[in-house]
Amino acid sequence: MNPKIIEMLRRTSVPASSLGYIYLKDALDICWEDSTYIQALTKRLYPAIAQRENTTPTRVERAIRHATEIAFNKGDPDIYESLFGYSTLNIGHGKPTNGEFIATLIEQLRMENPESKRIALSGADPNEILESLKRGIGNEHLSL
């Protein structure tokens, strides 16, 4: 588990005692490794977390929603303003959806940790992956 993920969840006041915290850690870990999961929450991400945690995708979705509601309502409005562009003080705007919350945290983690680049492998061409890796670490270290 990436310690930056835990730090991000603490910063956003997600209650560590909730199941949603555990599921959000899993969600961020999975999306950190493969960002294509962000576009398929109900079909890929929630089932993957449910399998890891021996529960159902519906329970995963609900626990994450509950944890983000608590965090958004009790967290520091300045943190949410900087991450989402609005805060709990903005009456006209509700809390972010699960997808918005996860995607925004992943984007922030990537901006804060540019050295930790990830490649989405699902459906990617192996030669494109190899070329990306070569550009990143040099041709002398890789071959087909």
C-alpha positions in Angstrom: 0.0 0.0 0.0 1.3 3.4 -1.0 1.7 5.5 2.2 0.8 8.6 0.1 -2.7 7.1 -0.3 -3.1 6.9 3.5 -1.8 10.4 3.9 -4.3 11.7 1.3 -7.2 10.0 3.1 -6.2 11.5 6.4 -5.9 14.9 4.8 -9.4 14.7 3.5 -10.8 13.5 7.0 -12.1 10.2 5.8 -12.8 8.4 9.1 -10.3 5.6 9.5 -12.8 3.6 11.6 -15.2 3.2 8.7 -15.4 0.4 6.2 -15.5 3.1 3.5 -11.9 4.0 4.5 -10.7 0.5 3.8 -12.6 0.4 0.5 -11.3 3.8 -0.5 -7.7 2.7 0.3 -8.3 -0.3 -2.0 -10.0 1.9 -4.7 -7.1 4.4 -4.7 -4.5 1.6 -4.7 -6.2 -0.1 -7.7 -6.7 3.2 -9.6 -3.1 4.2 -8.9 -1.9 1.0 -10.6 -4.5 1.1 -13.5 -6.4 4.4 -14.1 -8.9 2.7 -16.4 -10.8 1.5 -13.4 -11.9 5.1 -12.7 -14.1 5.0 -15.9 -15.8 1.7 -14.7 -16.7 2.0 -11.1 -19.7 -0.3 -11.0 -18.5 -2.8 -13.6 -14.8 -3.1 -12.5 -13.7 -1.2 -9.5 -16.4 -2.0 -7.0 -16.4 -5.8 -7.9 -12.5 -5.8 -7.6 -12.7 -4.3 -4.1 -15.6 -6.6 -3.2 -13.5 -9.6 -4.2 -10.5 -8.3 -2.2 -12.6 -7.7 0.9 -15.0 -10.6 0.6 -18.2 -8.5 0.3 -20.5 -7.3 -2.4 -20.0 -4.4 -4.9 -23.2 -2.8 -3.5 -21.8 -2.7 0.0 -18.5 -1.3 -1.3 -20.3 1.6 -3.1 -22.5 2.4 -0.1 -19.6 2.4 2.4 -17.5 4.6 0.2 -20.5 7.0 -0.3 -21.0 7.1 3.5 -17.3 7.7 4.2 -17.1 10.6 1.7 -20.3 12.2 3.1 -18.8 12.2 6.6 -15.5 13.4 5.4 -17.0 16.2 3.3 -19.3 17.3 6.0 -16.7 17.3 8.9 -13.5 17.9 7.0 -11.6 21.2 6.5 -13.4 23.3 4.0 -10.1 24.8 2.8 -8.8 21.3 1.8 -12.0 20.6 -0.2 -11.8 24.0 -1.8 -8.3 23.3 -3.0 -9.0 19.8 -4.2 -12.5 20.1 -5.7 -12.9 23.8 -6.3 -15.8 24.1 -3.8 -16.2 23.3 -0.2 -18.9 22.4 2.4 -19.4 26.2 2.8 -20.7 26.4 -0.8 -24.4 25.9 -0.2 -25.3 25.5 -3.9 -23.0 22.6 -4.4 -23.4 19.1 -2.9 -20.7 16.6 -2.0 -18.7 15.0 -4.8 -19.8 11.6 -6.1 -17.7 8.5 -5.4 -16.2 8.8 -8.9 -15.4 12.5 -8.5 -13.9 11.9 -5.1 -11.7 8.9 -6.2 -10.7 10.6 -9.5 -9.8 13.8 -7.8 -7.7 12.1 -5.1 -5.8 10.0 -7.7 -5.2 13.1 -9.9 -3.9 15.0 -6.8 -1.7 12.0 -5.8 -0.2 11.9 -9.3 0.5 15.7 -9.3 2.2 15.5 -6.0 4.2 12.4 -7.0 5.2 12.8 -10.7 8.1 10.4 -10.2 5.7 7.6 -9.6 4.2 7.3 -13.1 1.9 4.4 -13.9 1.0 2.8 -17.2 -2.5 1.6 -17.8 -2.0 -1.9 -19.0 -5.6 -2.9 -19.8 -6.0 -3.2 -23.5 -2.7 -1.4 -24.2 -0.4 -2.5 -27.0 2.7 -4.3 -25.6 5.0 -2.5 -28.0 3.6 0.9 -26.9 4.2 -0.1 -23.3 7.8 -1.1 -24.1 8.4 2.1 -25.9 7.1 4.1 -23.0 9.3 2.2 -20.6 12.3 2.7 -22.9 11.7 6.5 -23.0 11.4 6.5 -19.2 14.5 4.4 -18.2 16.6 4.1 -21.3 16.9 1.5 -24.1 19.8 -0.4 -22.6 17.6 -1.8 -19.8 14.8 -3.3 -21.9 14.2 -5.6 -24.8 11.4 -7.7 -26.2 
